[in-house]
Amino acid sequence: RVHAERAASELAAVFCARDAKFEVETDTPRQANAYDCGAYVCVLATELAKCFIENERLMNKEELRMVTPDLVRDRRTSMRDLVERDRQGRGGTAERLLRKDS
């Protein structure tokens, strides 16, 4: 919790939200498997930032419920495809690129 409070404080400073306060949101969507934690973090961070930028407020519970397993799966696939296109644009796998630098 200490780390989360510190991160919230630093984010409040970045967004010039001096009166922001740290809250524990118990209704935050969570993965139902052992491998989507990072994908949920990325999707939630994106959606929270988008809501704040567009509406100058945090997401409400109804908006949080829109972060579904299907949305996370689609975004995870998009992230994987983006990484693959980037890898191909660089001419191969990271392993081959590392060997070339040696």
The first five atom37 places (N, CA, C, CB, O) and aatype in JSON, in Angstrom:
{
  "aatype": [1, 19, 8, 0, 6, 1, 0, 0, 15, 6, 10, 0, 0, 19, 13, 4, 0, 1, 3, 0, 11, 13, 6, 19, 6, 16, 3, 16, 14, 1, 5, 0, 2, 0, 18, 3, 4, 7, 0, 18, 19, 4, 19, 10, 0, 16, 6, 10, 0, 11, 4, 13, 9, 6, 2, 6, 1, 10, 12, 2, 11, 6, 6, 10, 1, 12, 19, 16, 14, 3, 10, 19, 1, 3, 1, 1, 16, 15, 12, 1, 3, 10, 19, 6, 1, 3, 1, 5, 7, 1, 7, 7, 16, 0, 6, 1, 10, 10, 1, 11, 3, 15],
  "atom_mask": [
    [1, 1, 1, 1, 1],
    [1, 1, 1, 1, 1],
    [1, 1, 1, 1, 1],
    [1, 1, 1, 1, 1],
    [1, 1, 1, 1, 1],
    [1, 1, 1, 1, 1],
    [1, 1, 1, 1, 1],
    [1, 1, 1, 1, 1],
    [1, 1, 1, 1, 1],
    [1, 1, 1, 1, 1],
    [1, 1, 1, 1, 1],
    [1, 1, 1, 1, 1],
    [1, 1, 1, 1, 1],
    [1, 1, 1, 1, 1],
    [1, 1, 1, 1, 1],
    [1, 1, 1, 1, 1],
    [1, 1, 1, 1, 1],
    [1, 1, 1, 1, 1],
    [1, 1, 1, 1, 1],
    [1, 1, 1, 1, 1],
    [1, 1, 1, 1, 1],
    [1, 1, 1, 1, 1],
    [1, 1, 1, 1, 1],
    [1, 1, 1, 1, 1],
    [1, 1, 1, 1, 1],
    [1, 1, 1, 1, 1],
    [1, 1, 1, 1, 1],
    [1, 1, 1, 1, 1],
    [1, 1, 1, 1, 1],
    [1, 1, 1, 1, 1],
    [1, 1, 1, 1, 1],
    [1, 1, 1, 1, 1],
    [1, 1, 1, 1, 1],
    [1, 1, 1, 1, 1],
    [1, 1, 1, 1, 1],
    [1, 1, 1, 1, 1],
    [1, 1, 1, 1, 1],
    [1, 1, 1, 0, 1],
    [1, 1, 1, 1, 1],
    [1, 1, 1, 1, 1],
    [1, 1, 1, 1, 1],
    [1, 1, 1, 1, 1],
    [1, 1, 1, 1, 1],
    [1, 1, 1, 1, 1],
    [1, 1, 1, 1, 1],
    [1, 1, 1, 1, 1],
    [1, 1, 1, 1, 1],
    [1, 1, 1, 1, 1],
    [1, 1, 1, 1, 1],
    [1, 1, 1, 1, 1],
    [1, 1, 1, 1, 1],
    [1, 1, 1, 1, 1],
    [1, 1, 1, 1, 1],
    [1, 1, 1, 1, 1],
    [1, 1, 1, 1, 1],
    [1, 1, 1, 1, 1],
    [1, 1, 1, 1, 1],
    [1, 1, 1, 1, 1],
    [1, 1, 1, 1, 1],
    [1, 1, 1, 1, 1],
    [1, 1, 1, 1, 1],
    [1, 1, 1, 1, 1],
    [1, 1, 1, 1, 1],
    [1, 1, 1, 1, 1],
    [1, 1, 1, 1, 1],
    [1, 1, 1, 1, 1],
    [1, 1, 1, 1, 1],
    [1, 1, 1, 1, 1],
    [1, 1, 1, 1, 1],
    [1, 1, 1, 1, 1],
    [1, 1, 1, 1, 1],
    [1, 1, 1, 1, 1],
    [1, 1, 1, 1, 1],
    [1, 1, 1, 1, 1],
    [1, 1, 1, 1, 1],
    [1, 1, 1, 1, 1],
    [1, 1, 1, 1, 1],
    [1, 1, 1, 1, 1],
    [1, 1, 1, 1, 1],
    [1, 1, 1, 1, 1],
    [1, 1, 1, 1, 1],
    [1, 1, 1, 1, 1],
    [1, 1, 1, 1, 1],
    [1, 1, 1, 1, 1],
    [1, 1, 1, 1, 1],
    [1, 1, 1, 1, 1],
    [1, 1, 1, 1, 1],
    [1, 1, 1, 1, 1],
    [1, 1, 1, 0, 1],
    [1, 1, 1, 1, 1],
    [1, 1, 1, 0, 1],
    [1, 1, 1, 0, 1],
    [1, 1, 1, 1, 1],
    [1, 1, 1, 1, 1],
    [1, 1, 1, 1, 1],
    [1, 1, 1, 1, 1],
    [1, 1, 1, 1, 1],
    [1, 1, 1, 1, 1],
    [1, 1, 1, 1, 1],
    [1, 1, 1, 1, 1],
    [1, 1, 1, 1, 1],
    [1, 1, 1, 1, 1]
  ],
  "atom_positions": [
    [[0.82, -1.19, 0.0], [0.0, 0.0, 0.0], [0.86, 1.25, 0.0], [-0.93, 0.0, 1.2], [0.5, 2.25, -0.62]],
    [[2.0, 1.22, 0.68], [2.89, 2.37, 0.74], [3.36, 2.76, -0.65], [4.1, 2.08, 1.65], [3.39, 3.94, -1.0]],
    [[3.72, 1.75, -1.46], [4.18, 2.03, -2.82], [3.06, 2.62, -3.67], [4.71, 0.74, -3.48], [3.29, 3.53, -4.47]],
    [[1.85, 2.11, -3.5], [0.7, 2.63, -4.25], [0.41, 4.08, -3.86], [-0.55, 1.75, -4.02], [0.1, 4.9, -4.72]],
    [[0.5, 4.39, -2.58], [0.26, 5.76, -2.13], [1.32, 6.7, -2.69], [0.25, 5.84, -0.59], [1.01, 7.82, -3.1]],
    [[2.57, 6.25, -2.71], [3.65, 7.08, -3.27], [3.44, 7.31, -4.76], [5.01, 6.42, -3.03], [3.61, 8.43, -5.24]],
    [[3.08, 6.25, -5.49], [2.82, 6.38, -6.93], [1.65, 7.33, -7.18], [2.52, 5.01, -7.55], [1.71, 8.16, -8.09]],
    [[0.6, 7.23, -6.37], [-0.55, 8.11, -6.52], [-0.16, 9.56, -6.27], [-1.68, 7.7, -5.56], [-0.61, 10.46, -6.97]],
    [[0.67, 9.79, -5.28], [1.14, 11.14, -4.97], [1.96, 11.71, -6.12], [1.96, 11.14, -3.69], [1.79, 12.88, -6.49]],
    [[2.84, 10.9, -6.68], [3.67, 11.36, -7.79], [2.83, 11.61, -9.04], [4.77, 10.35, -8.1], [3.08, 12.57, -9.77]],
    [[1.83, 10.76, -9.29], [0.94, 10.99, -10.43], [0.12, 12.25, -10.24], [0.03, 9.78, -10.63], [-0.1, 13.0, -11.19]],
    [[-0.35, 12.49, -9.03], [-1.11, 13.7, -8.76], [-0.28, 14.93, -9.07], [-1.58, 13.73, -7.3], [-0.8, 15.91, -9.61]],
    [[1.0, 14.9, -8.74], [1.88, 16.04, -9.03], [2.04, 16.22, -10.53], [3.24, 15.85, -8.37], [2.02, 17.35, -11.02]],
    [[2.21, 15.12, -11.27], [2.37, 15.19, -12.73], [1.13, 15.78, -13.37], [2.67, 13.8, -13.32], [1.24, 16.59, -14.3]],
    [[-0.05, 15.39, -12.9], [-1.31, 15.86, -13.48], [-1.83, 17.14, -12.83], [-2.35, 14.78, -13.37], [-2.95, 17.57, -13.09]],
    [[-1.0, 17.74, -11.97], [-1.37, 18.98, -11.28], [-2.7, 18.83, -10.54], [-1.47, 20.14, -12.29], [-3.53, 19.74, -10.54]],
    [[-2.89, 17.7, -9.92], [-4.1, 17.41, -9.17], [-3.77, 17.47, -7.68], [-4.69, 16.01, -9.56], [-3.74, 16.45, -7.0]],
    [[-3.54, 18.66, -7.2], [-3.07, 18.86, -5.82], [-4.03, 18.32, -4.76], [-2.84, 20.33, -5.57], [-3.59, 17.89, -3.69]],
    [[-5.32, 18.34, -5.04], [-6.29, 17.9, -4.04], [-6.68, 16.42, -4.22], [-7.54, 18.77, -4.1], [-7.62, 15.94, -3.59]],
    [[-5.95, 15.7, -5.09], [-6.23, 14.29, -5.29], [-5.9, 13.51, -4.02], [-5.44, 13.73, -6.49], [-4.98, 13.87, -3.28]],
    [[-6.66, 12.46, -3.79], [-6.39, 11.63, -2.62], [-6.32, 10.17, -3.04], [-7.47, 11.83, -1.54], [-6.94, 9.76, -4.02]],
    [[-5.57, 9.41, -2.29], [-5.4, 7.98, -2.55], [-6.63, 7.24, -2.06], [-4.11, 7.43, -1.88], [-7.08, 7.44, -0.93]],
    [[-7.17, 6.37, -2.93], [-8.31, 5.54, -2.55], [-8.06, 4.12, -3.02], [-9.63, 6.1, -3.14], [-7.46, 3.9, -4.07]],
    [[-8.51, 3.17, -2.24], [-8.43, 1.77, -2.64], [-9.74, 1.43, -3.33], [-8.15, 0.82, -1.41], [-10.81, 1.49, -2.72]],
    [[-9.65, 1.06, -4.59], [-10.84, 0.69, -5.37], [-10.99, -0.82, -5.34], [-10.74, 1.22, -6.85], [-10.18, -1.54, -5.93]],
    [[-12.01, -1.29, -4.67], [-12.17, -2.74, -4.52], [-12.9, -3.37, -5.71], [-12.94, -3.05, -3.24], [-12.89, -4.59, -5.85]],
    [[-13.51, -2.56, -6.55], [-14.25, -3.1, -7.7], [-13.44, -3.08, -8.99], [-15.52, -2.33, -7.9], [-14.01, -3.2, -10.08]],
    [[-12.13, -2.94, -8.89], [-11.29, -2.92, -10.07], [-11.3, -4.29, -10.74], [-9.85, -2.5, -9.71], [-11.16, -5.31, -10.06]],
    [[-11.46, -4.32, -12.06], [-11.44, -5.62, -12.75], [-10.11, -6.35, -12.52], [-11.67, -5.43, -14.26], [-9.05, -5.72, -12.45]],
    [[-10.19, -7.66, -12.4], [-9.01, -8.49, -12.17], [-9.03, -9.67, -13.11], [-8.94, -8.96, -10.71], [-10.09, -10.12, -13.55]],
    [[-7.86, -10.17, -13.41], [-7.78, -11.32, -14.3], [-8.31, -12.57, -13.62], [-6.34, -11.55, -14.77], [-8.28, -12.7, -12.4]],
    [[-8.8, -13.49, -14.45], [-9.31, -14.75, -13.94], [-8.36, -15.89, -14.29], [-10.72, -15.03, -14.51], [-8.74, -17.06, -14.23]],
    [[-7.13, -15.54, -14.66], [-6.14, -16.56, -15.02], [-4.81, -16.16, -14.41], [-6.03, -16.73, -16.58], [-4.72, -15.15, -13.7]],
    [[-3.79, -16.93, -14.69], [-2.48, -16.69, -14.07], [-1.55, -15.88, -14.95], [-1.84, -18.01, -13.74], [-0.39, -15.69, -14.58]],
    [[-2.01, -15.38, -16.09], [-1.08, -14.74, -17.01], [-1.5, -13.36, -17.5], [-0.88, -15.61, -18.17], [-0.72, -12.73, -18.22]],
    [[-2.66, -12.85, -17.15], [-3.11, -11.57, -17.7], [-2.91, -10.38, -16.76], [-4.55, -11.67, -18.05], [-3.41, -9.29, -17.07]],
    [[-2.21, -10.53, -15.66], [-2.03, -9.43, -14.71], [-1.44, -8.2, -15.4], [-1.14, -9.87, -13.56], [-1.97, -7.1, -15.26]],
    [[-0.36, -8.38, -16.13], [0.28, -7.26, -16.81], [-0.61, -6.63, -17.86], [0.0, 0.0, 0.0], [-0.62, -5.41, -18.03]],
    [[-1.37, -7.47, -18.57], [-2.3, -6.95, -19.57], [-3.38, -6.11, -18.9], [-2.93, -8.11, -20.38], [-3.74, -5.06, -19.41]],
    [[-3.89, -6.56, -17.75], [-4.89, -5.77, -17.02], [-4.3, -4.44, -16.56], [-5.43, -6.55, -15.82], [-4.96, -3.4, -16.65]],
    [[-3.08, -4.46, -16.08], [-2.43, -3.22, -15.64], [-2.33, -2.25, -16.81], [-1.03, -3.52, -15.05], [-2.65, -1.08, -16.67]],
    [[-1.87, -2.74, -17.97], [-1.73, -1.87, -19.14], [-3.08, -1.31, -19.59], [-1.08, -2.64, -20.29], [-3.2, -0.12, -19.86]],
    [[-4.09, -2.17, -19.67], [-5.41, -1.72, -20.12], [-6.01, -0.74, -19.12], [-6.36, -2.93, -20.32], [-6.54, 0.3, -19.52]],
    [[-5.94, -1.05, -17.84], [-6.5, -0.13, -16.84], [-5.76, 1.2, -16.83], [-6.44, -0.77, -15.46], [-6.39, 2.25, -16.72]],
    [[-4.44, 1.17, -16.94], [-3.67, 2.42, -16.97], [-4.07, 3.25, -18.18], [-2.16, 2.14, -16.99], [-4.23, 4.47, -18.07]],
    [[-4.22, 2.62, -19.33], [-4.62, 3.33, -20.55], [-6.01, 3.94, -20.38], [-4.61, 2.38, -21.75], [-6.21, 5.11, -20.7]],
    [[-6.95, 3.15, -19.89], [-8.32, 3.63, -19.75], [-8.44, 4.72, -18.68], [-9.25, 2.47, -19.4], [-9.18, 5.69, -18.86]],
    [[-7.69, 4.57, -17.57], [-7.7, 5.61, -16.54], [-7.14, 6.92, -17.07], [-6.9, 5.15, -15.31], [-7.71, 7.99, -16.84]],
    [[-6.02, 6.84, -17.79], [-5.41, 8.05, -18.35], [-6.32, 8.69, -19.39], [-4.03, 7.73, -18.98], [-6.49, 9.9, -19.41]],
    [[-6.91, 7.86, -20.25], [-7.8, 8.39, -21.29], [-9.0, 9.1, -20.66], [-8.29, 7.24, -22.21], [-9.39, 10.18, -21.11]],
    [[-9.59, 8.5, -19.64], [-10.73, 9.12, -18.96], [-10.33, 10.44, -18.32], [-11.31, 8.17, -17.9], [-11.05, 11.43, -18.41]],
    [[-9.16, 10.44, -17.67], [-8.72, 11.67, -17.0], [-8.44, 12.77, -18.01], [-7.47, 11.39, -16.16], [-8.82, 13.92, -17.79]],
    [[-7.78, 12.43, -19.12], [-7.45, 13.43, -20.14], [-8.72, 13.96, -20.81], [-6.5, 12.82, -21.19], [-8.85, 15.16, -21.03]],
    [[-9.65, 13.06, -21.14], [-10.86, 13.47, -21.86], [-11.9, 14.14, -20.96], [-11.47, 12.27, -22.54], [-12.62, 15.02, -21.41]],
    [[-11.98, 13.71, -19.7], [-13.07, 14.16, -18.82], [-12.6, 14.88, -17.56], [-13.91, 12.99, -18.43], [-13.42, 15.38, -16.79]],
    [[-11.28, 14.92, -17.34], [-10.69, 15.53, -16.14], [-11.26, 14.93, -14.86], [-10.92, 17.03, -16.15], [-11.55, 15.64, -13.89]],
    [[-11.42, 13.61, -14.88], [-11.9, 12.88, -13.71], [-11.47, 11.43, -13.8], [-13.45, 12.99, -13.58], [-11.04, 10.97, -14.86]],
    [[-11.59, 10.73, -12.69], [-11.3, 9.3, -12.67], [-12.48, 8.52, -13.22], [-10.95, 8.83, -11.24], [-13.59, 9.05, -13.33]],
    [[-12.25, 7.28, -13.56], [-13.33, 6.42, -14.06], [-14.3, 6.1, -12.93], [-12.76, 5.12, -14.66], [-13.9, 5.95, -11.77]],
    [[-15.57, 6.0, -13.28], [-16.56, 5.58, -12.29], [-16.71, 4.06, -12.37], [-17.93, 6.31, -12.51], [-16.12, 3.41, -13.23]],
    [[-17.52, 3.51, -11.46], [-17.66, 2.05, -11.4], [-18.23, 1.46, -12.68], [-18.54, 1.66, -10.23], [-17.82, 0.38, -13.1]],
    [[-19.16, 2.16, -13.29], [-19.73, 1.68, -14.55], [-18.67, 1.61, -15.65], [-20.89, 2.59, -14.99], [-18.62, 0.64, -16.41]],
    [[-17.83, 2.62, -15.72], [-16.75, 2.63, -16.72], [-15.72, 1.54, -16.42], [-16.07, 4.01, -16.75], [-15.19, 0.92, -17.34]],
    [[-15.43, 1.31, -15.15], [-14.49, 0.24, -14.79], [-15.02, -1.12, -15.23], [-14.24, 0.24, -13.27], [-14.25, -1.99, -15.65]],
    [[-16.33, -1.3, -15.15], [-16.93, -2.58, -15.55], [-16.78, -2.83, -17.05], [-18.4, -2.62, -15.17], [-16.95, -3.96, -17.51]],
    [[-16.48, -1.79, -17.82], [-16.3, -1.94, -19.26], [-14.95, -2.6, -19.59], [-16.4, -0.58, -19.96], [-14.73, -3.03, -20.73]],
    [[-14.06, -2.69, -18.61], [-12.78, -3.39, -18.79], [-13.07, -4.87, -18.51], [-11.63, -2.82, -17.83], [-13.03, -5.33, -17.37]],
    [[-13.36, -5.58, -19.58], [-13.78, -6.98, -19.5], [-12.65, -7.91, -19.92], [-15.03, -7.22, -20.38], [-11.67, -7.46, -20.54]],
    [[-12.77, -9.18, -19.6], [-11.77, -10.14, -20.08], [-11.63, -10.12, -21.61], [-12.13, -11.54, -19.62], [-10.52, -10.27, -22.13]],
    [[-12.72, -9.93, -22.32], [-12.65, -9.87, -23.79], [-11.86, -8.65, -24.25], [-14.05, -9.83, -24.39], [-11.05, -8.76, -25.18]],
    [[-12.08, -7.49, -23.63], [-11.33, -6.29, -23.99], [-9.84, -6.5, -23.72], [-11.85, -5.07, -23.2], [-9.0, -6.15, -24.55]],
    [[-9.52, -7.06, -22.56], [-8.11, -7.3, -22.21], [-7.48, -8.29, -23.18], [-7.99, -7.83, -20.76], [-6.35, -8.09, -23.61]],
    [[-8.2, -9.34, -23.54], [-7.68, -10.31, -24.51], [-7.38, -9.62, -25.85], [-8.69, -11.47, -24.71], [-6.33, -9.86, -26.44]],
    [[-8.31, -8.79, -26.31], [-8.1, -8.08, -27.58], [-6.9, -7.14, -27.5], [-9.36, -7.3, -27.98], [-6.1, -7.07, -28.43]],
    [[-6.78, -6.41, -26.39], [-5.65, -5.49, -26.23], [-4.33, -6.25, -26.11], [-5.86, -4.59, -25.0], [-3.31, -5.8, -26.63]],
    [[-4.35, -7.4, -25.41], [-3.14, -8.22, -25.29], [-2.69, -8.67, -26.68], [-3.38, -9.45, -24.37], [-1.5, -8.64, -27.0]],
    [[-3.65, -9.09, -27.5], [-3.33, -9.5, -28.87], [-2.76, -8.32, -29.66], [-4.59, -10.05, -29.58], [-1.8, -8.48, -30.41]],
    [[-3.34, -7.13, -29.49], [-2.83, -5.94, -30.18], [-1.42, -5.6, -29.73], [-3.76, -4.74, -29.92], [-0.57, -5.25, -30.55]],
    [[-1.15, -5.72, -28.42], [0.21, -5.44, -27.92], [1.2, -6.44, -28.48], [0.23, -5.47, -26.37], [2.31, -6.07, -28.89]],
    [[0.82, -7.71, -28.5], [1.7, -8.75, -29.04], [1.98, -8.49, -30.53], [1.08, -10.16, -28.85], [3.12, -8.63, -30.98]],
    [[0.94, -8.12, -31.29], [1.12, -7.83, -32.71], [2.03, -6.62, -32.92], [-0.23, -7.59, -33.39], [2.86, -6.61, -33.83]],
    [[1.89, -5.62, -32.08], [2.74, -4.43, -32.17], [4.21, -4.8, -31.92], [2.28, -3.36, -31.16], [5.1, -4.34, -32.64]],
    [[4.45, -5.6, -30.9], [5.82, -6.04, -30.6], [6.38, -6.86, -31.76], [5.85, -6.88, -29.29], [7.54, -6.7, -32.13]],
    [[5.56, -7.72, -32.34], [6.02, -8.54, -33.46], [6.35, -7.68, -34.68], [4.95, -9.59, -33.82], [7.37, -7.9, -35.33]],
    [[5.51, -6.69, -34.99], [5.81, -5.8, -36.11], [7.09, -5.02, -35.86], [4.64, -4.82, -36.35], [7.89, -4.81, -36.77]],
    [[7.28, -4.58, -34.62], [8.5, -3.86, -34.27], [9.71, -4.78, -34.43], [8.42, -3.32, -32.84], [10.74, -4.37, -34.98]],
    [[9.59, -6.0, -33.96], [10.68, -6.98, -34.08], [11.02, -7.21, -35.54], [10.3, -8.31, -33.4], [12.2, -7.23, -35.9]],
    [[10.02, -7.38, -36.37], [10.27, -7.6, -37.79], [10.9, -6.38, -38.44], [8.96, -7.96, -38.51], [11.76, -6.5, -39.31]],
    [[10.48, -5.2, -38.01], [11.05, -3.97, -38.54], [12.51, -3.81, -38.18], [0.0, 0.0, 0.0], [13.25, -3.11, -38.88]],
    [[12.93, -4.44, -37.1], [14.32, -4.37, -36.67], [15.16, -5.49, -37.27], [14.4, -4.43, -35.16], [16.37, -5.56, -37.03]],
    [[14.53, -6.35, -38.05], [15.3, -7.36, -38.77], [15.45, -8.69, -38.09], [0.0, 0.0, 0.0], [16.35, -9.45, -38.46]],
    [[14.62, -9.02, -37.13], [14.72, -10.36, -36.55], [14.48, -10.37, -35.07], [0.0, 0.0, 0.0], [13.98, -9.41, -34.49]],
    [[14.83, -11.47, -34.48], [14.59, -11.66, -33.06], [15.6, -10.87, -32.23], [14.66, -13.13, -32.7], [16.67, -10.51, -32.7]],
    [[15.23, -10.62, -31.01], [16.14, -9.92, -30.09], [17.4, -10.74, -29.89], [15.45, -9.65, -28.73], [18.49, -10.18, -29.76]],
    [[17.27, -12.06, -29.85], [18.43, -12.93, -29.65], [19.44, -12.73, -30.79], [18.0, -14.41, -29.56], [20.64, -12.6, -30.54]],
    [[18.97, -12.7, -32.04], [19.86, -12.51, -33.17], [20.5, -11.14, -33.14], [19.11, -12.71, -34.48], [21.68, -10.99, -33.46]],
    [[19.72, -10.12, -32.74], [20.27, -8.76, -32.65], [21.34, -8.68, -31.58], [19.15, -7.74, -32.37], [22.35, -8.01, -31.76]],
    [[21.13, -9.36, -30.46], [22.14, -9.35, -29.39], [23.42, -10.02, -29.85], [21.59, -10.04, -28.14], [24.51, -9.54, -29.55]],
    [[23.31, -11.14, -30.57], [24.5, -11.82, -31.07], [25.28, -10.96, -32.04], [24.12, -13.13, -31.74], [26.51, -10.99, -32.07]],
    [[24.55, -10.17, -32.84], [25.2, -9.31, -33.83], [26.03, -8.22, -33.13], [24.14, -8.67, -34.75], [27.08, -7.82, -33.64]],
    [[25.56, -7.73, -31.97], [26.26, -6.69, -31.23], [27.5, -7.22, -30.52], [25.32, -6.06, -30.21], [28.4, -6.44, -30.19]],
    [[27.58, -8.51, -30.3], [28.71, -9.09, -29.55], [29.96, -9.14, -30.39], [28.37, -10.49, -29.06], [31.0, -9.6, -29.91]]
  ]
}
